[in-house]
Amino acid sequence: MKAEDKMTVDERRKYLRRMKKRYEEADRTMKGKLLDEMEAVTGMHRKSLIRSMNGSLKRKPRERERSKTYGPDVDDALRVIDESLDRICAERLTPNLTWMAQHLEKHGEIRTTPSLLEQLGLISVSTVQRRLNRIRQYERRLPRKKPRGRRLVQDIPMKRLSWTIARPGHMETDLVHQCGPTASGEYLHTAQMIDVATGWSERRAVLGRSYLVMKDTFLVFLARLPFPVIEIHPDNGLAAHASRVLQSPYATLLG
């Protein structure tokens, strides 16, 4: 049985409960055929199927609850590391937990123990994501404006660039708000574009985030890059601007 075709625990129990009645009413020869069928459908061992058919298929409650694998010290470390790495996704945060914890300890930001470092090295991506969801819900966030040009943004396919890309030209872009505790009024932003393969980066301070400002910024980036842009991966704030600029004739000429 293929891995993608495997039954869940609930699906398997539901199937076995239906087969049990036929199994109990069957003779020896038919029981063997039914066991062959159940073995092929569920992927279970024949001995396990016989025990299931002769026993109870009701799920037994746990005698004691499973103890927590990761304690509050892991949450405290995740909170500091997550903030230090600018709240990147769990997929990219998890492989960097151990070395980042050791790095932050050198600067007096956190305290580590051998047990904590071992747990940070073993924790899974899904567990990190669940804990970050809980940690981040209590943090104060800046108000967000509704994105403009929604129709254009919806036409841009969403994807995540792999960090194993070897060819230059696959660009990550971001717009950092330098507004302090409030996002009201005009303030400076830092627009940045980074090549995944080489690490080549371009940054520029801009006032506001209008289309004309972003257009000039991207054209400057394209003029300075020593290689053509193959694809660009912007955040939500830059998606529409990047798409319109890169489709312009001047951008094509520079690329």
Secondary structure as GFF3:
##gff-version 3
##sequence-region A 1 255
A	DSSP	three_ten_helix	3	5	.	.	.	ID=ss1
A	DSSP	alpha_helix	9	25	.	.	.	ID=ss2
A	DSSP	alpha_helix	28	42	.	.	.	ID=ss3
A	DSSP	alpha_helix	46	54	.	.	.	ID=ss4
A	DSSP	alpha_helix	72	84	.	.	.	ID=ss5
A	DSSP	alpha_helix	90	93	.	.	.	ID=ss6
A	DSSP	three_ten_helix	94	96	.	.	.	ID=ss7
A	DSSP	alpha_helix	97	106	.	.	.	ID=ss8
A	DSSP	alpha_helix	114	122	.	.	.	ID=ss9
A	DSSP	alpha_helix	125	136	.	.	.	ID=ss10
A	DSSP	alpha_helix	150	154	.	.	.	ID=ss11
A	DSSP	beta_strand	170	177	.	.	.	ID=ss12
A	DSSP	beta_strand	188	195	.	.	.	ID=ss13
A	DSSP	beta_strand	201	207	.	.	.	ID=ss14
A	DSSP	alpha_helix	211	224	.	.	.	ID=ss15
A	DSSP	beta_strand	231	233	.	.	.	ID=ss16
A	DSSP	alpha_helix	239	246	.	.	.	ID=ss17
A	DSSP	alpha_helix	249	254	.	.	.	ID=ss18
###
